[in-house]
Amino acid sequence: MFSWLGKESGSGRSAQDVLQTVTGGLQSLYTGKLLPLEEHYRFHEFHSPALEEADFKNLPMVLLVGQYSTGKTTFIRYLLEQDFPGMRIGPEPTTDSFIAVMHGEKEGSIPGNALVVDPKKPFRKLNSFGNAFLNRFMCSQLPNQVLKSISIIDSPGILSGEKQRISRGYDFCQVLQWFAERVDRIILLFDAHKLDISDEFSEAIKAFRGQDDKIRVVLNKADQVDTQQLMRVYGALMWSLGKVINTPEVVRVYIGSFWAKPLQNTENRKLFEMEAQDLFRDIQSLPRNAALRKLNDLIKRARLAKVRKTSLRPCTFVKFNQDITLVLKNFINV
């Protein structure tokens, strides 16, 4: 399925090599040029904390969001082609925690309180959400070829009603917003028999505003309806999404049945296969696009520092822009 992750590009470099080459240059540029200026003018006190090594070297991340029993955990297992620690699958709400599925030499899990103090993981700033969240956050590590290029964040199933939202003990939408700002792809999963968007789901989608280019939609379990019903389900889904995702572009929806079992209805087998390949190609592009996103984020950060402190010498930012241009040229030539 994901055999492309082990292949090399025409230039002789793998996707992981591209990510490491560019982000390594960006980290050196930040620590040598921009970080001293931020510390001198106390940029971290009024804007955002200093970037750490893990912020540059972490792999592209994919965030899965959806109501319970829409197949989020099964979708991850479908991508990995194996089970992972902490995985629970069932028709009832089974996932009540955020699970970061990442690559590791040995299979195992790391609880949230230990995870946020690990300098090699990009989750240290999640400590601000408190113990109620950290008790429901964990990292699942395993040696898997797919996870050498991407990491996957599995989120709790979204329920309906005010009681469920309050009983979490932490601000669910704020946590989603934190992840949305740092991941490279947000996948909203819908069940062909569960198209209603609850109040909490609507609030969660609103938390993704400003990250609309990262959002993709998956209409899962599409093999459980026939072609005529699928056409109506797709139309109803687009109508529901149009009320909560306020973008001029039509959101991309992938239709299929993302699990290893045989299709219950084979009428649209060819469609499902083509949609799955489109989705996999989109995920395949994340390592290279992640390097470009980090480059854009660093440029925006430099501009913010320049605007906040106009007393900075112009020649300092002229040299910084020249170094950024050099990194960009190296990125294009990879």
C-alpha positions in Angstrom: 0.0 0.0 0.0 2.6 2.5 1.1 5.5 1.0 -0.8 6.3 4.5 -2.1 7.7 5.4 1.3 10.7 3.1 0.7 11.4 4.4 -2.8 13.8 7.1 -3.7 13.0 10.1 -5.9 14.6 10.7 -9.3 17.2 12.9 -7.7 18.4 10.0 -5.6 17.1 11.3 -2.3 14.2 9.9 -0.3 11.4 12.0 1.1 12.9 11.8 4.6 16.3 13.0 3.3 14.5 16.1 1.7 12.9 16.9 5.1 16.1 16.5 7.1 18.2 18.5 4.6 16.0 21.6 4.5 14.9 21.6 8.1 18.5 21.2 9.2 19.4 24.3 7.3 16.4 26.2 8.8 17.4 25.2 12.3 20.9 26.5 11.8 19.6 29.7 10.4 17.1 30.2 13.2 19.6 29.5 16.1 22.4 31.5 14.5 20.5 34.5 13.1 17.0 35.0 14.4 17.0 33.5 17.9 19.7 36.0 19.3 17.5 38.8 18.0 14.4 37.4 19.6 16.1 36.9 22.9 17.6 40.5 22.9 14.2 42.1 22.2 12.2 39.6 24.4 10.1 38.4 21.5 9.2 35.3 23.4 7.4 37.2 26.1 4.8 38.8 23.9 4.4 36.5 20.9 5.4 32.9 21.2 8.0 30.7 22.9 11.4 30.0 21.2 11.4 27.2 18.7 13.1 24.1 19.8 15.0 21.3 18.0 11.9 19.1 17.9 9.9 21.9 16.2 12.3 21.6 13.2 13.0 17.9 13.1 9.6 16.4 13.8 8.1 14.5 10.9 4.9 15.7 9.1 1.8 15.0 11.3 -1.7 14.0 10.2 -4.6 14.8 12.6 -7.7 12.6 12.4 -10.9 14.1 13.7 -14.4 12.6 13.6 -17.4 11.4 15.6 -17.2 8.1 17.4 -17.4 4.9 15.3 -16.5 6.7 12.0 -13.4 4.5 11.6 -10.5 6.8 12.8 -8.5 4.1 14.5 -9.3 1.6 11.8 -8.1 4.1 9.3 -4.8 4.3 11.0 -4.5 0.5 11.2 -5.3 0.4 7.4 -2.4 2.8 6.7 0.1 1.0 9.0 -1.1 -2.5 8.1 -0.6 -3.6 11.7 -2.0 -3.0 15.2 -0.4 -0.3 17.4 -0.2 0.0 21.2 -3.4 1.5 22.8 -5.5 0.7 19.8 -9.2 -0.1 20.5 -11.8 -0.6 17.9 -15.6 -1.0 18.4 -19.0 0.4 17.5 -19.2 2.3 20.8 -17.0 5.3 21.8 -13.6 3.5 22.3 -10.9 6.2 21.9 -11.1 8.7 24.8 -7.6 9.9 24.5 -5.3 11.7 22.0 -2.9 9.1 20.7 0.3 10.2 18.8 1.3 7.2 16.7 5.0 7.7 15.9 8.0 5.7 14.8 10.1 4.0 17.4 12.7 1.2 17.5 10.7 -0.7 20.1 7.0 -1.1 20.3 5.5 0.6 23.4 3.6 3.6 24.7 4.6 6.8 26.6 2.1 8.5 28.9 1.3 12.2 28.4 3.0 13.5 31.5 6.3 11.9 30.5 5.8 12.9 26.8 5.6 16.6 27.4 9.0 16.7 29.1 10.8 14.8 26.3 12.8 17.4 24.3 12.9 15.1 21.3 9.1 15.2 20.9 7.2 18.3 19.6 4.7 18.2 22.4 6.3 20.1 25.3 4.0 23.1 25.0 1.0 20.9 25.6 1.9 21.0 29.3 -0.2 24.2 29.6 -3.5 22.2 29.2 -3.1 20.6 32.6 -3.3 17.1 34.0 -6.8 16.4 32.9 -5.6 16.5 29.3 -2.2 14.9 29.9 -3.9 11.9 31.6 -5.7 11.4 28.2 -2.7 11.9 26.0 -0.2 9.2 25.0 2.4 8.3 22.4 2.2 5.0 20.7 5.6 4.0 19.2 6.3 1.1 16.9 8.8 0.2 14.2 6.7 0.8 11.0 7.9 1.8 7.6 5.0 4.3 7.1 5.9 6.1 10.4 9.4 6.8 9.2 7.9 9.6 7.0 4.8 10.7 8.9 3.3 10.7 12.4 -0.5 10.3 13.0 -2.6 11.9 15.8 -5.7 10.0 16.7 -8.3 12.1 18.5 -11.2 11.1 20.8 -14.5 10.4 19.1 -16.7 13.5 19.1 -20.0 13.1 20.8 -23.1 15.2 20.8 -24.5 17.2 23.8 -23.1 19.7 26.2 -22.6 17.1 29.0 -20.0 15.2 27.0 -18.1 18.3 26.1 -17.9 19.5 29.7 -17.0 16.1 31.2 -13.7 15.9 29.3 -12.2 18.1 31.9 -10.1 20.2 29.5 -10.8 22.5 26.5 -11.2 20.0 23.7 -11.4 22.6 20.9 -8.3 24.5 22.2 -6.3 21.3 22.1 -7.5 20.6 18.5 -6.6 24.2 17.6 -3.1 23.7 19.0 -2.6 20.5 16.9 -4.1 22.1 13.8 -1.5 24.9 13.9 1.3 22.3 13.9 0.1 19.4 11.8 0.4 19.2 8.0 -2.9 17.6 7.2 -6.3 17.5 9.0 -8.6 14.6 8.0 -12.2 14.8 8.9 -13.8 11.4 8.9 -17.5 10.8 8.3 -19.6 7.6 8.3 -21.9 7.1 5.4 -24.7 6.4 8.0 -23.7 9.3 10.3 -23.6 12.6 8.5 -25.0 14.8 11.2 -22.5 17.4 12.5 -23.1 17.8 16.3 -22.5 21.0 18.2 -19.1 19.9 19.5 -18.1 18.7 16.0 -19.1 22.1 14.6 -17.1 23.9 17.2 -14.1 21.6 16.5 -14.3 22.5 12.8 -14.5 26.2 13.6 -11.3 25.8 15.6 -9.5 24.9 12.3 -10.2 28.3 10.8 -7.1 29.7 9.3 -5.9 26.1 8.5 -8.4 25.5 5.7 -5.7 24.4 3.2 -4.8 21.5 5.5 -8.3 20.0 5.7 -9.4 16.9 3.7 -12.6 15.0 4.2 -13.0 11.2 4.1 -16.5 9.7 3.6 -15.8 6.3 5.1 -17.7 3.0 5.0 -19.1 4.0 1.6 -19.4 0.3 0.6 -22.3 -0.1 3.0 -24.7 1.8 0.6 -25.5 1.3 -3.0 -24.7 3.8 -5.8 -28.0 5.7 -5.7 -27.7 6.1 -1.9 -24.1 7.1 -2.1 -24.9 9.9 -4.5 -27.5 11.2 -2.0 -25.1 10.7 1.0 -22.4 12.7 -0.8 -24.8 15.5 -1.6 -26.0 15.7 2.0 -22.4 15.7 3.3 -21.4 18.6 1.1 -24.5 20.5 2.2 -23.7 19.9 5.9 -20.0 20.9 5.4 -21.0 24.1 3.6 -22.6 25.4 6.7 -19.5 25.0 8.9 -16.6 25.4 6.6 -16.7 28.9 5.2 -14.3 28.8 2.3 -14.8 29.8 -1.3 -13.2 26.5 -2.5 -15.1 23.2 -2.3 -13.5 21.0 0.2 -11.9 17.8 -1.2 -13.8 14.7 -0.2 -12.4 11.2 -0.6 -14.9 8.4 -0.9 -14.1 4.8 0.1 -14.0 2.1 2.7 -10.7 2.3 4.5 -10.3 -1.1 6.2 -8.8 -4.5 5.3 -12.1 -6.4 5.0 -13.8 -7.2 1.7 -16.2 -4.6 0.3 -19.8 -5.3 1.2 -21.0 -3.6 -2.0 -18.7 -4.0 -5.0 -20.6 -1.7 -7.4 -18.2 1.2 -6.9 -14.9 -0.8 -6.4 -13.1 1.1 -9.1 -14.2 4.5 -7.7 -13.0 3.5 -4.2 -9.6 2.3 -5.5 -9.1 5.6 -7.4 -10.1 7.7 -4.4 -7.8 5.7 -2.1 -4.9 6.3 -4.5 -5.6 10.0 -4.6 -5.6 10.1 -0.8 -2.3 8.2 -0.6 -0.7 10.5 -3.1 -1.8 13.5 -1.0 -0.2 11.9 2.1 2.9 11.0 0.1 3.4 14.7 -0.7 3.5 15.7 3.0 7.3 15.3 3.7 8.3 17.7 0.9 5.4 20.1 1.6 6.2 20.0 5.4 9.7 21.3 4.7 8.2 24.2 2.6 5.7 24.9 5.4 8.5 25.2 8.0 10.3 27.5 5.6 7.2 29.7 5.3 6.6 29.7 9.1 10.2 30.8 9.7 9.8 33.7 7.2 6.6 34.8 8.9 8.2 34.6 12.3 11.1 36.8 11.1 8.6 39.4 9.6 6.7 39.5 12.9 9.9 40.2 14.8 10.8 42.9 12.3 7.4 44.5 12.7 7.3 44.3 16.5 10.8 45.8 16.8 11.3 48.4 14.2 14.6 49.4 15.8 16.3 46.3 14.4 19.0 47.2 12.0 17.8 46.8 8.4 21.1 45.2 7.4 20.3 42.3 9.9 17.2 41.4 8.0 18.8 41.9 4.6 21.3 39.2 5.6 18.6 37.0 7.0 16.5 37.2 3.8 19.6 36.3 1.8 20.2 33.2 3.9 16.5 32.3 3.6 16.8 32.6 -0.2 19.8 30.3 -0.2 17.8 27.6 1.8 14.9 28.0 -0.6 17.2 27.4 -3.6 18.6 24.3 -2.0 15.1 23.1 -1.3 14.1 23.6 -5.0 17.2 21.8 -6.2 16.7 18.7 -3.9 
